[in-house]
Amino acid sequence: MQLSIDRPMGNSRMVYLKFCQFAYFYCSEGFECARMVDSRERMDLLAYPNSILCESETSCFRKTGIRREIEWDRVSDPVSHRQEMALLKSGVLVRRGEYCSIYGDRLDEVEAACKRSGMTLAQGLLIRNQLMVSKVVSNSWKLKDERKVKAIIRSIERQETQLLDIAHDLDLPPVSVFRAVVSFRVFEKYPDFLLRDKKRIVKSIISETSPDNLREFISEWELKELQKAKEYDVVGYSEQTEAPVLWEKALYEFLDNKEINYASEKELRDAEMKITPDCIILDDCYINGQLVRWMDVKSFYGSGLRENRHFSNSLKRQVTKYETEFKGSGAVVFKHGFSNKLSGSSPSTLFLDAGPLSGNEKVSFEVEEF
């Protein structure tokens, strides 16, 4: 088995490839130089198995043993469950059939409720986004009923009812409804295709990237309905943004400035690791006094509401997976803060808000819609 082991070398990390008998100096720009290592040095690298933080079939990452200490100052205190419940009970966050961005009086209504609850507008809008997704999860069975989907298809083909009205009646995102219609047609026409190929066709229709597939599977009227649906749907359809990537880069820049040795998510993927947080910490890094072996950044607000348990349960599973793989606790950084109920559900994990990352000029703290 080919093993690689990280060791700090100034601003770079040394990666030892067992059977190649070379030491490669790895920096953020990639492999930059190499030299032979003698047998004594190879034995030294392999003599301490407890120093290995994680490994795959081709690689492994080694702890440096260097102690680092970081003080992560909070931007604000965690939000209490009482504050979240007050905002939820205000009843302004979600409406039946509403899966779009909000403006004008509707936005003012939400902002006023956030102020009364002692929360920011960004936190309120992100809770709204999560509530909409949770509602979709609980209502998704409606699009798995073949008879119901066929009835929707008939209504659309006859141009009896507009797509937005159908979606409102089902209380589902309009693009999700249209995707179910297109999926039924594609799966019916190409039953022998691989699932991934059928999904690729559906995706090309929804994103309007394949004129041939558009002509084959939907009419001109249906295309106009799809385009209108996209304007009123930030859950079933969303444009990709750079915001999450920039948020990750802000973390890496912070660690670089603190001269912390770490392996990024890309480096973990390149090393064929199956479990890849945004980074693993190779040093013995203590943040606010707690040892941290991995870090993950989230560009949303960490809600503790039971109504958003779809998100909180997913986070708990992710944290458990990381702690098991890297044999230690880690830290989750929430761009827009978090609820104390959520942090209390995973006591071994360090929950952090934007803290020192909030000063990064490349990062926008405006709410990103889905």
N, C-alpha and C positions, 0 to 999 in steps of 0.2 A: 504494500500500500504506500502511495506517495503521500508524505506528510509535509506540511509547511508550518513553520512556527515563527510567530512574530517576536521581535526583540527590539527595544528602542535604540535608534542610532541617530542621535541629534534630533533633527526635525523629520527624520524618516524612520521607517520601521524595517528591521531585517527579517526577511522571510526565508526560512531554510527549507530547501527541497531535498528530502531525505536521499532518494536514489540518484538524484542528479549531482549531489555532492557540491552544490554551489550555494552561496548565500546571495540573495538578491536584495538590494536596498530599494524598498518600496516607498514612494511618496505620493502625494495627491496627483501628480502628473503621470504616474505609472512606473513600471520597472525602469530604473535609470542606469544601473551598473551591476556588475556581478564579480565575484571572486571565488576562488576555491577555498574550502574550509578543511582543516586537517582532521584526522580521526579523533583526536582528543576533544576538539571543539564540537564535533558531531555527537560524541558520547555525552558531553556536557549538556547539549541541547535536549537530548532524549532521556536524560537521567532522572528528570523530575516530572513524572506524569501528572502530578497534582497541579502543575503550572499550566496545564492545557485548559483553556476556557471552553472551547467547543471544537468539534471536528466533523468533517464529512469523509467520504470515501477517498477524496483526493487531497484534502487540506485540513489544517487545524490552526487555531489561533491561541497563542500562549500569553498568559498574564506576565506583565513586566515586573511586578513586585514593587513598583514605585508608588509611594503614598502621595496622594494629592488631596487637598481640601478646598472646597468651594463654598462660599456663602451665596445662596440664591435668594435675593431679597424679593418679597412679594410685591406685586403692583397693588393688590387689594386682598382682603380676607375672603375665604371661601363663602359661597352663598348658602344661607341656611335653608333647610327644608321648608320652614315656615314661609320664607319669601317666595320659594318656587310654587308652593301650594296657593299662595295668595294670587300670584299671577295666573296660574291655571284656572282657579275658580272665578277669575274675572270674566271668563268666557269669551275673550276677544281674540284669542290666538288662532283658532281654526273655525272654519265655516264649512257647511256641507257643500261638496263639489268644488271647493276653492283650493287649487293647487298651484296658484300663480304668485308672482311677486305682488306686493301691495304698495300702493302709493296714496298720496293725498290724505283725505279724511280717514281712510282705513289705516294708514300708517300712523297718523296722529293718534288714533284710538289705541293702538298697540303701545306706542311710546308713552302715553299717559298712564296706562296700566303698569308698565315697567317702572316708571318713576314712583308710583304709589307703592310698589312692592320693593323698592330699593334696589332694583336691578337695572342694568344698562339696556339700551334698545338692542344692541348687538346680541346680548344674551337672550332677550325675549324672542328675537327673530330666529335665532338658532334653535331654541326650544320649539318654536312653531314648525321649523323644518323637520325636526325629529318627530314631532307629533304627527305630521302629515305622512312621513314614512311609516310610522307605527300603524297608522290607519290603513295604509295600503297593504301592509303585511296581514292585518286582520281581515281585510276585505278581498284579498287576492283569490279566495275560493270562487268568487263570482265569475272569474275568467277561466276557471278550470272546468266549469260545467259546460259540456259540449252542446247541450240543447240551448243554453243561454247564449253561447258564442254564435251558434248558427242563426239564432233570432236576431242578434246584433248585425250579423253579416247581411241578412235579408233586408233589414231596415236601411242599412247603408247603401246596398246595391240598388234599392228602389228609390233612394234619396228621400225617404219618408221623414227621417229625423236627422238633424245635424249632430255631428260627433260630439260637440260640447254639451248638447242636451242629454245625449245618451250617457256621457261620463258623469254629468251631474246627477242623473237618476241613480246610477250605480255607486255614486260617491267614490269615484276612482279617477286618477289622472287621465286626461283624454288621450295622451300619446300611448299610455299603457293599454288602453282599450283598443286603439288602432293597431298596436303591436300584436295583440292577441288575434285580431282579425287577419293580419298579414301572415302570422305564424301558422294559423290554421290552413290558409291557402297554400303556403310553401310546403308544409309537411304533407298535405294531401297530394300535391302534384309530384313531389319527389320523396316518396316513402323510403326508398332504398339509399338515399344520401346519408352520409355520416351526419350525426347531430351537429357537429361544429360547422359543417358546410351549410346546413340548413339555417343555422343561426347567423352565419355570415351573410347569407342572402337577405334575411330579415333586417339585419343591421344596415345593409347597404340601401334598403328601401327607406327605412326610417331616417337615415342620415342624408338621403337623396344623392348618394354618390355613384349610383349605377343607373343610367338612363334606360338600359335594356331591362333591368329588373323592374323598374318603375312602370315601364310600358306593359310588361308581361303580367304584373300582378295587381295594379291599381288603375282606376280610371282617372281622367282629368279632374272630375269633381272630387274624387277621393283625395287626390293630391292637394287640392286647395283646402280641403278639410284638415289634412295632416299639417299643412303649413300654418293654418289658423290655430290648431291645437298646440303647436310648439310655443306660440306666443302666450298661451295661458297655462303653461305647465313647466314647473321647475323641479318636479319630482320624477316624472316618467321620462323626461328628456332634459338634458343639460349639456352645455358646451364645456369642453375641457379647459381648465384655467391653469396658470402657472403657480397659483397661490400656495398649494401644498408643497410643491418643490422648493419654492423660495423659503418657506417656513423650515424645511429640513436644512437648507443651506445656512439659514441663520443659526441653527444649532451647531452645525459643523464649524462655522466661523468662530463661534463662542468657544468651542472646545480647542480649536487651533490657537486662539489668542491666549488661552490658559495653558497651552502646551500639554494638553491631555492626549495620551496615545489611545486611539480608538480605531475600530474598523467600521466603515460606513455600510449602509444597506447594499450599495452596489458592490462593494468589495466582498461582502458575504455571499451575494448571489454569484459573483464571478468564481468564488471558491466552492460553489455548489452546495452551500448550506441550505437546508430545508426550511429552517426557521430564521426569519430575517427582520428583526426590529430595525428602526432607523439607524441605530449604531449599537455596538457592544463596546464597553470600556475595558481596555487592556490594563490600565493602571488600577491600583487600589484607590479608587476615587470616592471620597466622602463628600456628599452634598448635604449641607446643613446637619452634618454629623452622622449621616446614614450612608453606609456602603452601597454603591450603585454599580451594577454589572452591565446594565443595558439601559437604553433610553429610547423613548418613542414620543414623537410630537404629534399633536392633534390640532387641526386648524378649526376646531369647533368648540362649543361650550360643553362641559361634562355635566350633564343633568342627572339628578338622582331620583327623578319622578318615576313612580311605578308605571305610569302610562308610557314612559320611554324605556321600559325594561329591555326592549329589543336591542337598544344601543348599550345599555349598562351590562346586560348579560354577555354580549359579544365582547365587550372590553374585559370582563372578568375571565372569560375563556382565553383571551389573548394573553393577559397577564400571567395566568397559570401556566400557559404553554412556555412563555419566556422564562419564568422562574424555574421551571423544570429543566429546560434545555441548558440554561446558563448557570444553574445551581446557585442562584442568589437573587436578591431583590433588585428592582430597577426603579426608574422614574418615568412618569408620563407627564409631558408638558402640554397643558391646554392653552391654546392661544387666547381664548376668551374667558378663562377662569373655569371653576368647577364648583359643584355642590359638596358640602361637607358630608352629606349622606352618601354620595358616591365614593368619596375618599375613605369613609368609614367602612365601606363594604370590602375593601382590599387593604387591610391595615399594614401588610408587609411592603406595600408599594408606596413610593414617595410621589405624591401628587403635587405638581407645581403649576403656577400660572406663568404668563409670559416673562415676568421678572426681567432679568437683564437683556433678554431678546427683544423686549419692547422698544429698545433704542436703535434697533437695526433699521436703517433708512430704506432698505430694499423691501421691507415687509409692510403691506397694507393691513390695517386692522378694521377695514370696512367688512361687513358681512358678505361672504361669498355665497351666492345661491347655488343650489345643486347643479 
